[in-house]
C-alpha cells in the first residue's frame, strides 16, 4: 500500500463583482399539463424497441404518481441533437475559477503490481500532447494539477493503463482527471468510438462535455485544439427524434451519455465497441448501486469487455458506501480479470470544510416558505445564487407556485419537464439570468456553478426504500453544490417536525459533526450572523 500526502498552496483568483440581472420566470406547472418522461430513469436494454414495466422510482427525483404515458415518450427518445453551442456559457458573465483543495486533504492510493507512479506537480509531467496542454492552460485556465489530479492522473495515463476505482471530493477536479484520460487515449486519425463516459443524468453528461461546467462542456473546452470528435448519447426531445434504425453508425471518437441511451445504441449495433480504449463511469456509486443503473452498467461493461478486452475502466465518485465499494471491486475483477488501482479520501474528510451548515426549526411548512421568502430572498440575494432542494416533483410544484404567488421570480427544474425546457433553465441559471433555482435531486450530483453560495434543504434527503433513514450520500452531494472549488458557502436545513429532527440527528452522527441551530426562524439578525460566519457577508 502506498499513501501519498501532498500539499499545495491554494490557487487564488480575484473575484469579479457579479452584475445583477433580472430573473426570468418559467412555470412548468400549468394546469392539466402531462409529465414527460423522466430522463434519469433507466431505459430498457433488452431491445431497441422493447418496453419494460413502468417504474415510478427515480434516483434524480421522485415521481409522485406513475404516469402511463411516461414510458411511451421514453421509447421515442433514441438520439439527441442537443445544440451544445447554444448551451455555451458567456465567459464575460462568469468568474474564472481554478480548482482548489482543502488544506487537510489526505488521499490514500492503493496500487497493484510493480508499475511505478510519480505524482505530477505540473501538467507537463504527464507527457501530454501540446494540443491538450493548450486546452488546459488557455481554455480551462488551469495553472497546475489539484491534489486529486496529481495522484490519479499518473495512474490513469501510465502504461499498462490499469483500471482505477477513485473517490474524489466534489470540486476537486475529478472531471478533469477522466476527461484528460479519455482525450489522451484517443487516436484522432481513427474515426471510431474509442472513449465512453457514462453518467446518471443528461445534465451531468452535457456538463462533462464542457469541462468547467459539465462533462461534455469540459470535453469540448479541453479538447478544443485536438481535432477529436465527440457526441452526446442522451434521450432526445420529440422535435429532434430520429429512429435508432435510421441513424448512421457512430463515428465520433468520444461518447458521453446516459446508460439507457448508450445501452440501446450498443444493442442496435450503432455504437461499436471494438476500438474502445477507455470506459468511464461518473458518479459510479449510483451507477453500480442496486437502486441505480446497476443492470445496464454491468451489461455495457460486459459488451465492451467482449469487444475490446484491453479497455481501461475508470470509476469515479465523491462517495462509495461499503456495499457499493464491495460490488464495484467484485465486478471489476470478475469482468476485466486484471489488476486495478484504488484511490480514496477518508470518510471523515468528506464533509467539505468550506461550507457552513445550519439547522432552522420551523413550526410548519408555511413557515419554511416564509423563511425562503423573507430570509433567503431578501438577505441571501446579496451573496450569490441559491439552489433549493426538494424531494419530489409535487414539492417542487407547490413551492414554485407559492413563491410566484408572493411575486418572487424563481425557476424550477425536475425530471418531468421537457428536455428543451431543462436545458434552457440550466443555461439561464449558469449565465446568471436567474438567481434562485428549485430542484429535485436531479442536480444534487456533479452540477458545477461557481456562483452558488447558498443551498437550502426544504426537504432532507431520505432513502427511497426506507423514508425514516437519511440518504447520506445525497446529503453530501447537495452540500457540495455550495462553495464549489474551495469557495465559501452555507447550507440551511429547514426542519419542522420530530421526523425531520430524527433524520438530521442521524446525518450529524454519520458525519461526526454538530450542525449549528439558529435561534429563531423569524430573526433576520440570526440569518445575517450565520452568513457572516460562513464568510458570505
C-alpha positions in Angstrom: 0.0 0.0 0.0 1.3 3.4 -0.9 0.0 6.6 0.8 0.6 9.9 -0.9 0.1 13.1 1.0 0.6 16.3 -1.0 0.0 19.9 -0.1 -0.3 22.8 -2.5 -0.9 26.5 -1.9 -4.4 27.5 -2.9 -4.7 29.0 -6.4 -6.0 32.5 -5.7 -8.1 34.5 -8.2 -9.5 37.9 -7.5 -13.3 37.5 -7.6 -15.0 39.8 -10.0 -18.2 41.5 -8.9 -21.2 39.9 -10.5 -23.6 42.1 -12.3 -27.1 41.7 -11.1 -29.6 40.7 -13.8 -33.3 40.3 -13.9 -34.6 36.8 -13.3 -37.0 35.2 -15.8 -40.0 33.2 -14.7 -40.6 29.8 -16.1 -43.7 28.0 -14.7 -43.7 24.4 -15.9 -46.7 23.5 -13.8 -49.7 24.7 -15.9 -53.0 23.0 -15.3 -53.6 19.7 -16.9 -50.1 19.5 -18.4 -48.9 16.0 -18.7 -45.4 15.0 -17.4 -42.9 13.9 -20.0 -40.5 11.0 -19.4 -38.1 11.0 -16.5 -34.9 11.2 -18.4 -33.0 9.7 -15.5 -34.9 6.5 -15.1 -33.1 3.6 -16.6 -34.0 2.9 -20.2 -34.6 -0.7 -21.4 -31.5 -2.6 -22.6 -33.1 -5.8 -23.9 -34.0 -4.4 -27.3 -34.2 -1.1 -29.0 -37.9 -1.0 -29.4 -38.9 -3.2 -26.4 -40.6 -1.6 -23.4 -40.5 -2.5 -19.8 -42.9 -2.2 -16.8 -43.3 1.4 -15.6 -41.2 2.4 -12.7 -42.3 5.4 -10.6 -39.0 5.4 -8.7 -36.1 7.6 -9.9 -32.7 8.5 -8.4 -32.8 12.1 -9.5 -36.3 12.9 -8.3 -39.4 11.1 -7.1 -42.5 10.9 -9.3 -45.5 11.3 -7.0 -47.7 9.2 -9.2 -46.9 6.7 -12.1 -47.6 8.2 -15.5 -48.7 5.6 -18.1 -47.6 7.9 -20.9 -44.1 8.2 -19.5 -42.7 5.0 -21.0 -44.2 5.7 -24.4 -42.3 9.0 -24.5 -39.1 7.4 -23.4 -39.0 4.8 -26.2 -39.1 7.5 -28.8 -36.1 9.3 -27.5 -33.2 7.4 -29.1 -31.0 10.2 -30.3 -30.1 13.6 -29.1 -29.3 16.6 -31.3 -28.7 19.0 -28.4 -27.0 22.0 -29.8 -24.0 22.3 -27.5 -23.1 25.7 -28.8 -26.5 27.0 -27.6 -25.6 25.9 -24.1 -22.2 27.7 -24.1 -21.7 30.0 -21.2 -20.9 33.6 -21.9 -17.4 33.9 -20.4 -17.9 37.6 -19.8 -20.7 36.8 -17.3 -18.8 34.4 -15.0 -15.9 34.5 -12.8 -12.9 32.4 -13.9 -12.3 29.7 -11.3 -9.4 27.4 -10.6 -9.6 24.2 -8.7 -8.5 24.3 -5.1 -8.1 21.7 -2.4 -9.0 21.6 1.3 -5.8 22.2 3.4 -6.2 18.9 5.3 -7.0 16.7 2.3 -5.4 13.3 2.7 -5.7 10.8 -0.1 -5.0 7.1 0.1 -3.8 5.4 -3.1 -3.5 1.6 -3.3 -1.6 0.4 -6.3 -1.3 -3.1 -7.7 1.7 -4.7 -9.3 5.1 -3.1 -9.7 4.3 -0.2 -12.0 6.0 2.9 -10.7 3.9 6.0 -10.4 5.3 9.5 -9.8 2.9 12.3 -8.6 2.5 15.0 -11.2 3.1 18.5 -9.8 2.8 20.0 -13.3 0.7 19.0 -16.3 3.9 18.8 -18.3 4.9 15.9 -16.1 2.2 13.8 -17.7 3.6 13.6 -21.2 0.5 15.3 -22.7 0.3 16.5 -26.2 0.9 20.2 -26.9 -2.8 20.4 -28.0 -4.1 19.1 -24.7 -1.7 21.4 -22.7 -3.0 24.3 -24.8 -6.6 23.4 -23.9 -5.7 23.1 -20.2 -3.9 26.4 -20.0 -5.8 28.6 -22.5 -9.3 27.2 -22.4 -9.6 25.8 -18.9 -7.2 28.4 -17.4 -5.6 25.9 -15.1 -2.2 26.6 -13.6 -1.3 23.2 -12.0 -3.0 19.9 -11.1 -5.1 19.7 -8.0 -4.2 17.1 -5.3 -6.6 14.6 -6.7 -5.1 15.1 -10.1 -1.5 14.8 -9.0 -2.2 11.3 -7.8 -4.9 9.9 -10.1 -3.6 11.2 -13.5 -0.3 9.2 -13.4 -2.3 6.1 -12.6 -4.7 6.8 -15.5 -2.1 7.8 -18.1 0.8 5.4 -17.3 1.0 2.1 -19.3 -0.2 -0.6 -19.0 -3.3 1.6 -18.3 -4.7 -0.2 -15.2 -8.3 0.1 -14.1 -9.0 2.7 -11.4 -11.6 2.9 -8.6 -11.4 6.5 -7.4 -13.3 8.5 -4.7 -12.7 12.3 -5.0 -14.2 15.4 -3.3 -16.8 17.4 -5.1 -15.0 20.3 -6.7 -11.6 18.6 -6.5 -11.1 18.2 -10.3 -12.2 14.6 -10.8 -13.9 15.5 -14.1 -10.6 16.8 -15.4 -9.0 13.5 -14.4 -11.2 11.3 -16.5 -11.7 13.7 -19.4 -8.0 14.2 -19.8 -7.6 10.4 -19.6 -10.1 9.9 -22.4 -8.6 12.6 -24.7 -5.1 11.3 -24.1 -6.0 7.7 -25.2 -7.9 8.7 -28.4 -6.2 8.4 -31.8 -7.5 11.4 -33.8 -6.9 9.6 -37.1 -9.2 6.7 -36.2 -12.8 7.6 -36.9 -14.4 5.2 -34.5 -15.6 5.3 -30.9 -12.6 5.0 -28.6 -13.7 6.5 -25.3 -17.0 6.2 -23.5 -18.2 8.1 -20.4 -21.5 7.1 -18.7 -23.4 9.5 -16.4 -26.6 9.1 -14.4 -28.3 12.2 -15.8 -28.4 14.1 -19.1 -27.4 17.4 -17.3 -24.3 15.8 -16.0 -23.5 14.3 -19.4 -23.7 17.7 -21.1 -21.6 19.1 -18.3 -18.8 16.5 -18.8 -18.5 17.5 -22.4 -17.6 21.1 -21.5 -15.2 20.7 -18.6 -15.5 23.6 -16.3 -19.3 23.4 -16.3 -20.2 19.8 -17.2 -18.8 16.6 -18.6 -19.5 17.4 -22.3 -18.7 21.1 -21.6 -15.3 20.1 -20.2 -14.5 17.8 -23.1 -15.2 20.5 -25.7 -13.1 23.1 -23.9 -10.1 20.8 -23.0 -10.1 19.1 -26.4 -10.6 22.2 -28.5 -7.2 22.0 -30.2 -7.0 18.2 -30.6 -9.4 17.7 -33.5 -11.1 14.9 -31.5 -14.8 14.4 -32.2 -17.5 13.8 -29.7 -21.2 13.0 -29.4 -23.8 13.1 -26.7 -25.8 9.9 -26.1 -28.9 11.2 -24.2 -32.6 11.0 -24.8 -33.8 13.4 -27.4 -36.8 15.7 -27.3 -39.6 15.0 -29.7 -38.5 17.7 -32.1 -35.1 16.0 -32.6 -36.3 12.4 -32.6 -34.8 10.1 -35.2 -35.4 6.3 -35.1 -32.3 4.5 -34.0 -32.6 2.2 -37.0 -32.5 5.2 -39.4 -29.4 6.8 -38.0 -25.9 6.0 -39.3 -23.3 4.2 -37.2 -21.5 6.4 -34.6 -18.1 7.6 -35.8 -17.4 10.1 -33.1 -14.3 9.3 -31.1 -15.6 10.2 -27.6 -19.2 9.4 -26.5 -20.7 10.8 -23.3 -24.2 9.8 -22.3 -26.7 8.1 -20.0 -26.9 4.4 -19.6 -30.3 3.8 -21.2 -29.4 5.5 -24.5 -25.9 4.0 -24.6 -27.3 0.6 -24.0 -29.8 1.0 -26.8 -27.1 2.2 -29.2 -24.9 -0.8 -28.4 -27.7 -3.3 -28.7 -28.7 -1.9 -32.1 -25.1 -2.1 -33.2 -25.0 1.6 -33.9 -22.3 2.2 -31.2 -19.4 -0.1 -31.9 -17.1 -1.1 -29.1 -14.3 -3.0 -30.9 -12.0 0.1 -30.8 -12.9 1.1 -27.2 -9.8 2.1 -25.2 -11.3 3.7 -22.1 -14.6 3.4 -20.3 -15.6 5.9 -17.5 -18.4 5.8 -15.0 -19.1 9.2 -13.5 -20.9 9.0 -10.1 -20.1 5.3 -10.1 -21.6 4.7 -6.7 -25.0 5.4 -8.1 -24.3 3.8 -11.5 -23.5 0.5 -9.8 -25.9 0.6 -6.9 -28.8 -1.8 -6.9 -31.2 1.1 -6.7 -29.4 2.9 -9.6 -28.4 1.7 -13.0 -26.5 -1.5 -12.0 -28.0 -3.9 -14.6 -27.4 -1.6 -17.5 -23.9 -0.6 -16.3 -22.9 -4.2 -15.9 -24.4 -5.0 -19.3 -22.4 -2.3 -21.0 -19.2 -3.4 -19.2 -19.6 -7.0 -20.5 -20.3 -5.8 -24.0 -17.1 -3.7 -24.1 -15.0 -6.5 -22.5 -16.2 -8.9 -25.1 -15.4 -6.5 -28.0 -12.3 -4.8 -26.5 -10.8 -6.8 -23.7 -7.9 -4.4 -23.0 -10.3 -1.4 -22.4 -9.3 0.6 -19.3 -12.1 1.2 -16.8 -12.3 4.3 -14.6 -14.9 4.5 -11.8 -15.2 8.0 -10.2 -17.5 9.2 -7.5 -17.5 11.6 -4.5 -18.9 8.8 -2.3 -18.8 5.0 -2.1 -20.6 3.2 0.7 -19.3 -0.2 1.8 -21.8 -2.2 -0.1 -21.2 -0.4 -3.4 -17.5 -0.4 -2.9 -17.5 -4.2 -2.4 -19.7 -4.7 -5.5 -17.6 -2.4 -7.7 -14.4 -4.2 -6.6 -16.0 -7.6 -7.3 -17.4 -6.7 -10.7 -14.2 -5.0 -12.0 -12.2 -8.1 -11.0 -14.7 -10.6 -12.5 -15.4 -8.9 -15.8 -12.0 -7.5 -16.7 -9.9 -10.0 -14.8 -6.8 -7.9 -14.2 -5.1 -5.7 -11.7 -6.7 -2.4 -10.7 -5.6 0.6 -8.6 -7.7 2.4 -6.0 -7.8 6.0 -4.6 -9.9 7.0 -1.7 -10.4 10.0 0.6 -11.0 9.2 4.2 -14.7 9.4 5.2 -14.2 12.0 7.9 -12.7 14.3 5.4 -15.7 14.4 3.1 -17.7 17.0 5.0 -16.5 20.0 3.0 -14.9 22.3 5.5 -15.5 25.4 3.5 -19.3 25.1 3.8 -21.1 26.1 7.0 -24.2 24.1 7.8 -27.2 25.3 9.8 -30.5 23.9 11.2 -33.6 26.1 11.2 -36.5 25.0 13.3 -39.8 25.9 11.6 -43.2 25.3 13.2 -44.9 24.2 10.0 -44.5 24.0 6.2 -45.8 27.5 5.7 -43.1 28.9 7.9 -40.5 27.1 5.7 -41.8 29.1 2.8 -41.7 32.3 4.8 -38.0 31.6 5.6 -37.2 31.3 1.9 -39.3 34.4 1.1 -38.1 36.7 3.9 -34.6 35.4 4.6 -33.2 33.6 1.6 -34.6 36.0 -1.0 -34.1 39.2 1.0 -30.8 38.5 2.7 -29.4 35.7 0.6 -29.6 37.6 -2.7 -26.6 39.6 -1.5 -24.3 36.6 -1.5 -24.9 34.9 -4.9 -27.1 32.3 -6.3 -29.2 29.7 -4.4 -30.4 26.2 -5.0 -33.4 24.9 -3.0 -33.6 21.1 -2.9 -36.9 19.3 -2.5 -37.7 15.6 -2.5 -40.5 15.2 -5.0 -41.9 16.9 -8.1 -45.0 17.7 -6.2 -43.0 19.6 -3.6 -41.2 21.4 -6.4 -44.5 22.4 -7.9 -46.0 23.5 -4.6 -43.0 25.6 -3.6 -42.7 27.2 -7.1 -46.3 28.2 -7.2 -46.2 29.6 -3.6 -43.2 31.8 -4.3 -44.6 33.1 -7.6 -47.8 33.9 -5.8 -45.8 36.1 -3.5 -44.4 37.9 -6.5 -40.9 36.3 -6.5 -39.0 35.3 -9.5 -37.8 31.7 -9.4 -37.1 28.8 -11.8 -37.7 25.1 -11.2 -36.2 22.0 -12.7 -37.3 18.4 -12.3 -37.4 15.2 -14.3 -40.9 15.6 -15.7 -40.0 18.7 -17.7 -39.4 18.6 -21.4 -35.7 18.3 -22.2 -35.5 21.6 -24.1 -37.0 23.4 -21.0 -34.5 21.7 -18.7 -31.7 22.8 -21.0 -33.0 26.4 -21.1 -33.4 26.6 -17.3 -29.9 25.3 -16.7 -28.4 27.7 -19.3 -30.1 30.8 -17.8 -29.1 29.8 -14.3 -25.5 29.3 -15.3 -25.5 32.7 -17.1 -26.8 34.4 -14.0 -30.1 35.4 -15.5 -31.9 33.6 -12.7 -30.8 33.7 -9.0 -32.8 31.0 -7.3 -33.4 27.5 -8.6 -35.7 24.9 -7.1 -34.6 21.4 -7.9 -35.2 17.8 -7.0 -32.1 15.7 -6.7 -31.7 15.9 -10.4 -28.9 18.4 -9.8 -27.6 17.0 -6.5 -24.6 15.4 -8.2 -21.9 16.9 -10.3 -23.7 20.2 -11.1 -21.0 22.9 -11.0 -21.9 26.6 -10.8 -19.3 28.8 -9.2 -21.8 31.5 -8.2 -23.9 29.2 -6.0 -23.1 30.1 -2.4 -26.4 29.0 -0.7 -28.1 25.7 -0.6 -31.5 25.2 1.2 -32.8 21.8 2.0 -36.5 22.4 2.0 -36.8 18.6 2.5 -34.0 16.5 3.8 -32.9 13.6 1.6 -34.1 10.2 2.7 -33.8 6.7 1.2 -36.5 5.8 -1.3 -36.9 2.3 0.2 -36.8 3.5 3.8 -38.0 7.1 4.3 -37.0 7.0 8.0 -33.3 6.7 7.0 -31.3 9.6 5.6 -29.6 9.3 2.2 -26.2 10.3 3.4 -24.6 10.4 0.0 -27.3 12.6 -1.5 -27.0 15.0 1.5 -23.2 15.2 1.0 -23.7 15.9 -2.7 -26.3 18.6 -2.0 -24.0 20.3 0.4 -21.3 20.1 -2.3 -23.3 22.4 -4.6 -22.4 25.3 -2.4 -18.9 26.6 -2.1 -17.6 24.9 -5.3 -13.9 24.8 -5.9 -13.0 25.8 -2.3 -15.2 28.9 -2.2 -17.3 29.8 0.9 -20.8 28.5 1.2 -23.7 28.0 3.5 -26.4 25.3 3.8 -29.7 25.8 5.6 -31.7 22.7 6.6 -35.3 23.6 7.3 -36.9 21.3 9.9 -40.5 21.3 11.1 -41.3 18.0 13.0 -39.9 15.2 15.0 -39.2 13.1 11.9 -37.1 15.9 10.4 -35.1 16.2 13.6 -34.5 12.5 13.8 -33.2 12.5 10.2 -31.0 15.5 11.0 -29.6 13.8 14.1 -28.7 10.7 12.1 -26.9 12.9 9.5 -24.9 14.6 12.2 -23.9 11.2 13.7 -22.9 9.8 10.4 -20.6 12.6 9.5 -19.4 13.1 13.1 -20.4 16.8 13.1 -22.5 19.1 15.1 -24.6 21.4 12.9 -25.4 24.8 14.4 -29.0 25.6 15.1 -30.3 29.1 14.5 -32.0 30.9 17.4 -35.2 31.7 15.5 -36.6 31.2 12.1 -38.1 34.8 12.3 -34.8 36.5 13.1 -33.1 38.5 10.4 -30.1 39.0 12.7 -29.6 35.2 13.2 -29.5 34.7 9.5 -27.2 37.6 8.8 -24.8 36.3 11.6 -24.9 32.8 10.0 -23.9 34.2 6.6 -21.2 36.3 8.2 -19.8 33.2 10.0 -19.8 31.5 6.6 -17.8 34.3 5.2 -20.5 35.4 2.8 -21.3 38.8 4.4 
